Amino acid sequence: MPAQPSHNPPQPGSDALRADALRADARENRDRILRAAREAYALHGIDVPISAIARRAGVGVATLYRRFPTRASLITEAFTEQLVECAGALDEALEDPDPWRAFCTVFTKVCAMQAADRGFTHAFLARFPDESSYAGERDRAEEGLALLVRRAKEAGALRPDFDVSDVVLALLANNGVANSTQAESAAASRRLVGYLLESFRARPDIKQLPPPARLGLDRLGGAG
């Protein structure tokens, strides 16, 4: 006898539709994980447990690890947009013909981002050797910051004993203010930044400071 025809023949393109649905689910899970990670890092810093991020995203830990196989890969993806924004701000500042204004603009922007997001500074300054694209952006930002400092000093606007490590010192101070003042963190950070920039400015009667602490930029990186 000839084979009986199926009462439910496969619909054309059904495999493609299922694959599209799976891809859409995967994208949705990935987006939810990234949103949850950004929210958690902003509130608590980058030491939030992976399990807490998975719960916030409404997915299992195994699902999270399928999308982001390492903690570093999740952190770098969550902060890539901010890192690119910072690197772009540095590039724009380096084109500014006024070295002091350029330095102030970048310093103010980084401190504001730090006050708004507790995880940002650690993620920005931490080193993740296996995340090459992120590391490249970070290194570019680090080089741009050093160049901004050098230009401002050569222009006679930044005090001559200012050291690049003083940026780390200032960010450590701003981090403490931002984390301790909670609701007033933005206002307190802006006030601190104003004081710091005034102290950084070169003046004829400037007093010599003690030697710099030689803090590396990765001193702030809690995930290295």
Buried (B, 14 or more C-beta within 10 A) or exposed (E): EEEEEEEEEEEEEEEEEEEEEEEEEEEEBBEBBBBBBBBBBBEEBBEBEBEEBBBBBEBEEEBBBEBBEEBBBBBBBBBBEBBBEBBEBBEEBBEBEBBBEBBBBBBBBBBBBBBBBBBBBBBBBBBBEEBEEBBEBBEBBBEBBEBBBEBBBEBEBBBEBBBBBBBBBBBBBBBEBBEEBEEEBEEBBBEBBEEBBEBBBBEEEEEEEEEBEEBEBBBBBBBE
